[in-house]
Amino acid sequence: MLDVLGEDYIRTARAKGLSERRITTHHALRSALTPVVSQFGIDVGSLMGGAIVTEVVFGLPGLGREAVQAIANQDLPIIMGITILSAALVVAANLLVDFVQALLDQRVRLE
């Protein structure tokens, strides 16, 4: 956010007499949120991997522990189901990130 506030278009908005609140919300925040939203899409897979480790270490019931048990028992239908579900969640999260990117940055077109 601090890097964005030093950009030329922010100084131009200040010179035009826009309020500091409008500059921060409409100009700076939209530009600063773009990399954060992109990183969220990348981190979804890591979050699911972390859930697997957490469930196994602490003995919590969940899909991660079920996946580890299915792998140990060589239960192929459960392994395939959890893999497909995880892949669908990653695809859905990346689709959501694309829509949010289009809302934040008007140069991104959904065609």
MARZAMAR-454788 format. One record per residue (C-alpha): x, y, z. Coordinates in nm, 4 decimals. Each point is the difference from the previous one (the first is absolute). Layout:
REM residues N
vodren xx: X	yy: Y	zz: Z;
...
***
This chain:
REM residues 111
vodren xx: 0.0000	yy: 0.0000	zz: 0.0000;
vodren xx: 0.2875	yy: 0.2375	zz: 0.0782;
vodren xx: 0.1544	yy: -0.0618	zz: -0.3411;
vodren xx: -0.3291	yy: 0.0753	zz: -0.1724;
vodren xx: -0.0494	yy: 0.3247	zz: 0.1950;
vodren xx: 0.3233	yy: 0.1327	zz: -0.1516;
vodren xx: -0.1081	yy: -0.0535	zz: -0.3606;
vodren xx: -0.0524	yy: 0.2832	zz: -0.2459;
vodren xx: -0.3741	yy: -0.0548	zz: -0.0446;
vodren xx: -0.0504	yy: 0.0351	zz: 0.3777;
vodren xx: 0.1822	yy: 0.3340	zz: -0.0038;
vodren xx: -0.2115	yy: 0.1043	zz: -0.2981;
vodren xx: -0.3195	yy: -0.0882	zz: 0.1886;
vodren xx: 0.1185	yy: 0.2056	zz: 0.2966;
vodren xx: 0.0791	yy: 0.2916	zz: -0.2299;
vodren xx: -0.3530	yy: -0.0212	zz: -0.1422;
vodren xx: -0.1330	yy: 0.0552	zz: 0.3512;
vodren xx: -0.1509	yy: -0.3411	zz: 0.0696;
vodren xx: -0.0503	yy: -0.0884	zz: 0.3639;
vodren xx: 0.2572	yy: -0.2230	zz: 0.1646;
vodren xx: -0.2674	yy: -0.2577	zz: 0.0737;
vodren xx: -0.1028	yy: -0.0254	zz: -0.3654;
vodren xx: 0.3617	yy: -0.0223	zz: -0.1120;
vodren xx: 0.0681	yy: -0.2785	zz: 0.2471;
vodren xx: -0.3108	yy: -0.2060	zz: -0.0727;
vodren xx: -0.0478	yy: 0.0465	zz: -0.3731;
vodren xx: 0.3539	yy: 0.0373	zz: -0.1283;
vodren xx: 0.2570	yy: -0.1369	zz: 0.2420;
vodren xx: -0.1898	yy: -0.2908	zz: 0.1558;
vodren xx: -0.1093	yy: -0.1440	zz: -0.3335;
vodren xx: 0.3578	yy: -0.0022	zz: -0.1254;
vodren xx: 0.1416	yy: -0.1352	zz: 0.3251;
vodren xx: -0.2513	yy: -0.2878	zz: 0.0227;
vodren xx: 0.0920	yy: -0.1485	zz: -0.3385;
vodren xx: 0.3114	yy: -0.1912	zz: 0.1162;
vodren xx: -0.1717	yy: -0.1074	zz: 0.3227;
vodren xx: -0.2893	yy: -0.1548	zz: -0.1911;
vodren xx: 0.2409	yy: -0.1741	zz: -0.2387;
vodren xx: 0.1939	yy: -0.1466	zz: 0.2899;
vodren xx: -0.3232	yy: -0.1346	zz: 0.1519;
vodren xx: -0.0635	yy: -0.2054	zz: -0.3133;
vodren xx: 0.3477	yy: -0.1483	zz: 0.0213;
vodren xx: -0.0270	yy: -0.0764	zz: 0.3730;
vodren xx: -0.3206	yy: -0.2073	zz: -0.0187;
vodren xx: 0.1915	yy: -0.3182	zz: -0.0828;
vodren xx: 0.2447	yy: 0.0602	zz: 0.2832;
vodren xx: -0.2865	yy: 0.0525	zz: 0.2434;
vodren xx: -0.1464	yy: -0.3376	zz: -0.0898;
vodren xx: 0.3406	yy: -0.1669	zz: 0.0411;
vodren xx: 0.0369	yy: 0.1649	zz: 0.3392;
vodren xx: -0.3417	yy: -0.1287	zz: 0.1015;
vodren xx: 0.1110	yy: -0.3543	zz: -0.0795;
vodren xx: 0.3077	yy: 0.0337	zz: 0.2192;
vodren xx: -0.1965	yy: 0.1611	zz: 0.2835;
vodren xx: -0.2706	yy: -0.2665	zz: -0.0022;
vodren xx: 0.2504	yy: -0.2849	zz: 0.0016;
vodren xx: 0.2249	yy: 0.1472	zz: 0.2702;
vodren xx: -0.2812	yy: 0.0915	zz: 0.2378;
vodren xx: -0.2290	yy: -0.2916	zz: -0.0870;
vodren xx: -0.2862	yy: 0.2215	zz: -0.1131;
vodren xx: -0.2714	yy: -0.1472	zz: -0.2206;
vodren xx: -0.0137	yy: 0.1449	zz: -0.3487;
vodren xx: 0.0768	yy: -0.0529	zz: -0.3667;
vodren xx: 0.3748	yy: 0.0202	zz: 0.0533;
vodren xx: 0.0070	yy: -0.2800	zz: 0.2526;
vodren xx: -0.2420	yy: -0.2002	zz: -0.2127;
vodren xx: 0.2292	yy: 0.0420	zz: -0.3014;
vodren xx: 0.3030	yy: -0.1231	zz: 0.1939;
vodren xx: -0.1944	yy: -0.3016	zz: 0.1275;
vodren xx: -0.1289	yy: -0.0748	zz: -0.3515;
vodren xx: 0.3539	yy: 0.0101	zz: -0.1357;
vodren xx: 0.1210	yy: -0.2303	zz: 0.2767;
vodren xx: -0.2875	yy: -0.2445	zz: -0.0705;
vodren xx: 0.0312	yy: 0.0417	zz: -0.3796;
vodren xx: -0.3671	yy: 0.0960	zz: -0.0252;
vodren xx: -0.0008	yy: 0.1349	zz: -0.3549;
vodren xx: -0.3575	yy: 0.1416	zz: -0.0236;
vodren xx: 0.0501	yy: 0.2160	zz: 0.3109;
vodren xx: 0.3389	yy: 0.1205	zz: -0.1238;
vodren xx: -0.1484	yy: 0.0934	zz: -0.3374;
vodren xx: -0.2969	yy: 0.1762	zz: 0.1596;
vodren xx: 0.2140	yy: 0.2098	zz: 0.2343;
vodren xx: 0.2396	yy: 0.0846	zz: -0.2845;
vodren xx: -0.2820	yy: 0.1107	zz: -0.2287;
vodren xx: -0.1615	yy: 0.2033	zz: 0.2796;
vodren xx: 0.3308	yy: 0.1709	zz: 0.0801;
vodren xx: 0.0611	yy: 0.0790	zz: -0.3665;
vodren xx: -0.3525	yy: 0.1421	zz: -0.0332;
vodren xx: 0.0559	yy: 0.2233	zz: 0.3026;
vodren xx: 0.3268	yy: 0.1322	zz: -0.1436;
vodren xx: -0.1675	yy: 0.0700	zz: -0.3359;
vodren xx: -0.2920	yy: 0.1748	zz: 0.1723;
vodren xx: 0.2367	yy: 0.2140	zz: 0.2094;
vodren xx: 0.1971	yy: 0.1018	zz: -0.3094;
vodren xx: -0.3215	yy: 0.0841	zz: -0.1839;
vodren xx: -0.1052	yy: 0.2168	zz: 0.2940;
vodren xx: 0.3401	yy: 0.1708	zz: -0.0072;
vodren xx: -0.0446	yy: 0.0737	zz: -0.3716;
vodren xx: -0.3393	yy: 0.1617	zz: 0.0610;
vodren xx: 0.1336	yy: 0.2091	zz: 0.2879;
vodren xx: 0.2964	yy: 0.1060	zz: -0.2168;
vodren xx: -0.2448	yy: 0.1184	zz: -0.2661;
vodren xx: -0.1869	yy: 0.2052	zz: 0.2599;
vodren xx: 0.3166	yy: 0.1566	zz: 0.1411;
vodren xx: 0.1801	yy: 0.0722	zz: -0.3269;
vodren xx: -0.2127	yy: 0.1320	zz: -0.2845;
vodren xx: 0.2683	yy: -0.0930	zz: -0.2529;
vodren xx: -0.0706	yy: -0.3706	zz: 0.0596;
vodren xx: -0.2741	yy: -0.1164	zz: -0.2318;
vodren xx: -0.2049	yy: -0.3165	zz: 0.0443;
vodren xx: -0.0616	yy: -0.1169	zz: -0.3555;
***
